[in-house]
């Protein structure tokens, strides 16, 4: 037995960030749960254990950047003290401004520094050599979470908690690196409640963890094998193959991100805490506004509450409302990455939201009938799928090349050939699409059927799922897509 190799498993490795569906995470989480079971009656001991494990979890995911996270948490807490104690309204706003600026400074430096310098260099014709920067995992998520806390303290929506409570709120490992973005008003009150873990909570947690594992390891990672090949060299594939790759990525990003969220919520439930819903069958949306009420809910509501409404929302007339809407979506796109393709993606969604607002305004009294509901769903799904292309493409140039191939080089006769050469992929993709748009009443029946299973039946089901995962997994464990944001 190589003890050196075993000990290295517990140290930070930049090539192997800690992921929920890794065997090593399952191992250390099992050890954590054993320890946790002995301290459930003591809030302080539970809190200390969660904070220490969360710090270790982030260290395994991002190494030395744990110190940056701890510094951000500490300084933001100090700002919240000053904001809360300051009685002068103007000075409170000044403190809030500096608190937000401090939180944003690290995000701007690590994520957007090169983008701004490259574009400035291009505009003024100067030479700029890109400095390679490692992006701290989860910085976009915990920065937005920190900002929401400071704003809510300023608006008196939450009372400043004890530092250890704030530390746990910010460090809580299930949501730390890829969301959901948790509000202080939703999480902090849970810290005052007595620990209670009902059988129904355990059933729900196990169901969510199992569902998340299936989404990630069976659907997302398997489908990704095709989309990654096509998007890596778009010039070498036909429009028909790009349509298939676009559909694959459309399902991949949903199963990947919602799978992570399912596991995060399930793990939090096992510890006695409930995180907010982050996905609500987004591909069933019948219009683009409905889509953003269902997709990445914690981000879309954050953008609404902390950018769109403060800008003026719908209080300053239709034209400004549409401008604020577009601005909010541009910021939302830019939040995802320092690249023009993300700005394009966010702006395009903003434009579609504007069109929908105008459509609703001028067709409010129209009786379009049931057929329009299906048409509206088809248009919405098509627009969302098409806009995932620049989101996934390596550049805007490649995204436009893919669009050109889709609209000028699509050959319906190739569909049969693709099915013959990739039958398993097509079947998995179709099953994934069906599951993504499955009516809620059918989903509820599946959930109820699962809960009715005896314990041994759930174990057999879990073993079967693990066997499927083993058969379908790729040679390496794939990181979650939203880790990069």
N, C-alpha and C positions, 0 to 999 in steps of 0.2 A: 504493500500500500504506500503510495507516494503522498506523504503528509504535506510536502511543499505544494504540490499541485492542488490538494484539497484546500489548504489555507488560502491559496490564490483565488479560489472560487468566491471567497468572502470579501475580496478587495475589488476596487473599482477597475473596470476594464472598458475603455472607450469604445471598443468594438462589440461589446456585449452589455448594453444597458439592461437593467432589470425589467422584465416584462411579466405581466400577470399570467401568461400562458406558458411560461418557462417552468421546467421541472425544478430548477433551483429556487424560484419564488415559491412554488407550492411546498417545497421542503421547509424553507425558513418561515413561511407563513403558518405552517402546521405547528412548528416549534413555538411561534408567537402565540397561537391560539391556545396551546397547552398552558403557557405562562399566564395568558389573559384569563383563563378559566379560574385561576387561583386568586385573582384580584378584582373580580367583578363586583364585590360588595364594597370596595373602597374606591371612591371617585378619584382621589389623589393618586393612588397607585395605578389605576387604569390609565389616567391621564399621562403620568410619567412614562409608562410602558409604551403607550401609543406615540408620544412625542419622540422617544428614543428610537423606536422602530421606524417611524416616519423619516427621521433624520438619516438613519442608516439606509433606508430605501432610496432617498434622494442622493445620498453619497454614491450608492451603487449605480444610480442612473446618470449622475452628472459630476461625480468626483469633487474636486476642490471648489466647484461652484456652490457647494453647500454653504460655504462661508458667505458668499454673495447673497444667497437667499436669507440667511440668518441676519445679515447686516440690514437688508431691506426691511425685514420684519421688525427689527429693533428700532430703526430710525422712524419708520412709519408709525410705530406705536408711540414714540416720543412726540411726533407731530400731532397725533390724536389727543394726547394729553394737553398740549398747548391750545389746540383748537377748542377742546371742550371747556377749558378754564377761561378762555378769552371771552369777555362780554361785549367788546366793541365789534359790531357787525363787519366793518371794513377790515379790521385787523384779522378777524376770523377768515375772511375771504383771502387775504394775503397769505396767511398760514396754509390754507387749503391749496392755494396755487403753488407754493413752494413744496408742499408735501407731494402733490401730484407730479410736479416737475422732477422731484428726486426719484420717485418711483419710475417715471418714464425715462429718466436719463440712462439707466442701464439697458433698457429695452432698445432705445434709440441707438446707443453705442454698439451693442453686440449684433443687433438685427438689421439696422438701417444705415449705419455709418458708411459702408462701402457703396450702397445704393446712391446716397446723396452725393458722395464725392465723385463717383463714376459719372453721374449725370451732370454735375457741375463741370467736371473736366471736359466732358463732351461739348457742353454749351460754349465754353470759353476756349476750347482748343488747347487745353493744357495736358501735360502728361501726368497720369496718376497710376501708380502701381497698386494693385489690390492687396491689402493686408489680410491674410487669412485669419479669420476669427472663428473660434468654436462657440456655437450658440448654446447657452445654458438650457438644458431641457426644461420645458414648461414655463419659461420666463414670460411668455405672452399671457398664459393663464393666470399665474400668480400676480403679475403686474396689474391686470384688470381687476382681480379680486381685491388687491390692496387698495386700488383707487376707489372701488365701490365702498369699501369700509370707511375711508377718509371722508368721502362725500356724504355718506349716511351719518357719520358722526357730526359733520358740519350742519346737516339738516335736522339733527336731533331725532333721526329715525331709529338709532340704536344708542344704547349707553355703552360707554367705554368699559370693556371687560377687564378682568385681571389679566396681567401679562401672560400667565401660563395658559389661560383660556384662549387668548388671541394667538399665542404660539401654536396651540393645537389646531385652531381654526385654519390657520395658514398652512401648517405642515401636514395636516391629515392626509396620509399617503394615498387613499383610494382616489382622491380627486387632484392630487398635487401636480402631476406632470402632464395630464391631458384632459383636465376638467372632469365633470362639468364645473363651470365657474359658480362657486357657491357664495351666496349672500350672507353677510353676518347676521342679519335679522332672521334668517332661516336656520342657521346652524347653532349660533350661540345659545339660544333658549334650550336646545337639547342637552346642553352641558349641565343644566340645573336639575334635570329629571333623573330619577332613580333608574339604575340599569334594569332593563327588563327585556328578556329574549323569549318571546312566545314561539310555540311550535309553528304557528302560521308564518312568523318572520323567518324562521329557519327554512321552511319549505319555499318561501318566496326567494330567499337568498340563494339557495341551492339551484332553484329553477333559473334565476337570472345568471348565475355563474355558468351553469351548463349551457344556457342559451348563448351567452356571450362567447364561450369557447367554441361552440358550433359555428357561430357567425364568423369568428376570426380564423380559426384553424381549418374549418371545412370549406366555407364559401370564399371568404376574402382572399386568403393565401393561395388557394387553388386557382381561382379566377385570375389572380394577379399574374400568374405565370404566362398567360397569353397577352394580357394588356401591356405588361412590361416589355415583352419582345417587340410588339408593334410600335409602341411609343418610343422605344430606344432608337429605332431607325425608320421613321415614318415614310421616307422617300422610297423604300423598298416594298411597300404594300399597297394594295388596291383600295379603292373607296369602299368596297364591300367589306374587306378585312378591317378597315378603320371603323366602320359602323359597328362591327362586332366588338372591336377593342374598346370603343366608346361605351357600349352597353356594359361590357365587362367592368370597366373602371367605374361606371355609374353605380353598379351593384357592389363593387369592391370597396369603395370609400364608405358606402352606407354600412355594410356589414362590418367593416374594420372599425369605424368610429363608434357606431352604436353597440358593437360587440364589446369594445373597451368600456363604454359607459355602463352596459349591463353588468359587467364584472365588477366595476367600481361600486355601483349601487348595491350589488349583492354582498360584496366584501364588507362595505360599511354597515349593512344590515346585521351581519353576523357580529359586529362589534357594538350594536345597539344604537346606530345612528342612521338616519335616512337622508340621502342626497336627493336633489331635485331631478325630476324627469328631464331628459335632454333630447329625446327623440319620440315622436308620436306618429309613426307610420307616414313619414314625409312624402313618400312616392305615391301616396293615395291622394295627395293634395289636388284640388280641382281648380286652383289658380295660384299665381306666384305669391300672393299675400298669404294664402293658406299654407303654402310650402314653408315660408319663413316662420310661421307659427308652429310648425312641426319639426323643422330641421335645426339642430344645434340650438335648442331653445334657450339655454343659459347664455349663449352669446347674443342671439337676436334680441332677447329681452334686455340684456345689458346695453347693447347699442341703442335700443329704444329709450331706456330710462336715463342713461348717462350722456347721450349725445343728441339724439333726435329731439326729445322733449326739452332739454335745456336750450337747444338752438331756437326753439319756438314751436316745434311740433305742428299742429294744425290750428294754432291760435292766431296766425298772422296772415291769413289769406291763402288761397289755393296755390298761387305761383310760388310763394316762399315755402309753403308746405312741400311742394314737389322738389324744390331746390334742397331743402333740409333732408328730404328722403334720399336724394341722390348723393349728397355729401356723406350721410351716414353710411350708405352702402359702399362708397369709395373707401371710407375709413375701415369698414369691415373687411373689404378685400385686401387692403394694405396690411391689416393686422395679420393676415395669413402668411405674408411673405414680402420681402423687399425685392419685388420684381414687377415690371409693368404688366405681366400676364395676370397677376392677382388684382391689380388695379382695374384692368380690363374686365375681369370676371365680376368684381364688385360693382363696377359702373354699369355693366350690362344687366345685372340683376336690379340695380337701381332704376334703370330705364324701363325694364319690364314692370316693376312695381308702379312706376309713374303711369305707364299705359293702362295698368289695371285700375288704378285710382280714377283715371279719366273715363275708362270704360264703365265703371260702376256709376259714375256721376251722370253720364248721359244715357245710360240704359236702365236706370233704376226702375222705370215703369214698364219695361218690356217683359212680355211673357214668352220666354224662350223654350220652355218645355224640357222634358227629361232628356231628350237627345243631346241638348247642348251641354248637359253635365258631363256626358261621356266625351264629347268633343273637347270641352274645356280641359278635362283630365289629360287627354292625349296631347293637346298643345302644351300644357304645363310640363308634362313628363319629357316631351321632346326638347323643349327649351332648356330645362334643367340638365338633361343628358348632353346636349350640344355644348352647354357652357362648362361642363366638366372637362372638356377637351383642352382649353387653354390652362385650366387649373392643373392638369396632369402633364401637359406638353413641356418639353425642355425649354421652349422659348415661344414668343409670340409668332416668330417667323415659321416655326414648325407647326404651330396651331393653325395658322392660315393655310399652310400647305395641306394639312389634314382636312380642313374645311373644303378646300378646292377639290381634293380627291373624292370626298364624300359626295359632293354635288355634281361632279363631272365624270367620275370614274366608278360609279356604282353599277354593278352588273348583277341583276337578280338571279341569273343562272349559276352564279358562283356559290350561292347559298347551299345548294345540295352538296357541292364538292367540299365546302367547309365542314358541313355536318359529317360527311363520310370520313374526313381526316381527323376531326376533333369531336367525336360523338359524346364522350364523357363531359367535355367542357360545355357543349351545348345543353346537355341534360341538366348539369349543375346550374348553369346560368338560368335556364327556364324555371327550374325549381326555386331558385333564389328570387326571381322576379315575382313568381306566384306567391311566395311567402311574404314578400315585401308589400304586396297589394292585397293580401288576404283580408276579407271583411272582418271587422272587429268581433262580430258574433262568433265566427269560426275560431278566431284566436282565443277568445274567452273559453270556448269549449275545450280547446287543447290544454289550456292552463288548468281548468277544472279537472280534466282527466288525469293530468300529471299529479295534482294534489291528492287525488283519490287513490293513487297507487300505494301499495304497501311498501314498507321500508326496503324489503329485499328486492322488490320489483324496481324501485328507484336505483338500487345498487346495480342490478343487472342492466338497466337502461344506461347508466353512467359508464359501465364497462364496455358496452356496445359502442357508445359514442367515442370513448377513448380509442377503441380499435379502429373505428372509421378515421379518426384523426391521425393515427399512426400510419394507416394505409395511404392517406391523401396528403400528408404533410410534405413540404419541400425539404431539401437537404439541410437548410439552415432555418432557424427561427426568424420569422419576419417581424421587424418592429412595427408598431402601430403608426399609421400614416400621420396622425395629428401630433406625434412626438416632435416633428420638425417645426411645428408652429408655436 
